[in-house]
Amino acid sequence: MTRPSGLPGPDLYWVETGALTESDVVAFAACLDDEERARAERLRLPGARRDFKVAHGLARLALSRARPDRSPSAWRFQTGPHGRPEPEDAPGLRMNLSHTRGLAVVAVSEAGAVGVDAEATDAPHARPETAALFCNDAELTQWRELAPDARDAAFYALWTLKESLLKACGAGFTLDPRTILCDLLPLRVVAFPPRPTGRWRSWATTLPGGFRLALSLDETGPSSEPRACRIIAPDDMNAPEDEEATGLSPAVTLDEIPHGPPPDFRPA
């Protein structure tokens, strides 16, 4: 895929699944394989089935934008040791997806391994007992010291950031998220144990509709910048790169999250 900026990605596509028509959902799901269809049907809630189908269909469409010689239904995937799927027979092309209630997100990268996480921020998860599952003691102390109206935003910012890193490195939750050391205000990754192939980079944004999103990249080539494109309907994925009338126009700005100790850090 040729990007207008000439940079190698990653490209991030997102769909508000609750705004789709039933025919749109069917169109996204048309390229799924039998295993994906079976997995979707095992989900109990209709909304969860919809979000799964859209996310996995969007992933196939996004991969075919990057490799136009392969149809969306032709993609096959291999699973890493900790369950992360990667496209087969596509050297240099990496993919990751996330779906939460009402949203599907896919990241495709030719700049290194990528991880993406999105969460609906209206869900009642921002509680101390939940934060303790992924925050270390220092982060919990910072979080508790925030004003009450700032705690929810910080909770989801840290949650999505850490999960995007765990997905990018391929370990998932086999790596304790509390071993990732972060500052909350301003948000910064102070230390992330896995050694990157290249260099760790992360970005984040808040999407319309009340969703928090984070993207992390093990960048192996020249410095790259992501773009996030809102997809309104499946046909948007067939539009030319410069087609401003579709969801392929970059819709939000991703803010980079620094990695490494803060500038005023002084080792003991």
Beta strands, then each sheet from edge to edge (+ up, - down):
strand 1: 11-16
strand 2: 77-79
strand 3: 85-87
strand 4: 94-100
strand 5: 103-109
strand 6: 112-120
strand 7: 181-183
strand 8: 188-191
strand 9: 199-207
strand 10: 211-219
strand 11: 227-230
strand 12: 250-252
strand 13: 255-257
sheet 1: 4+ 5- 1+ 11+ 12-
sheet 2: 2+ 3-
sheet 3: 6+ 10- 9+ 13-
sheet 4: 7+ 8-
end
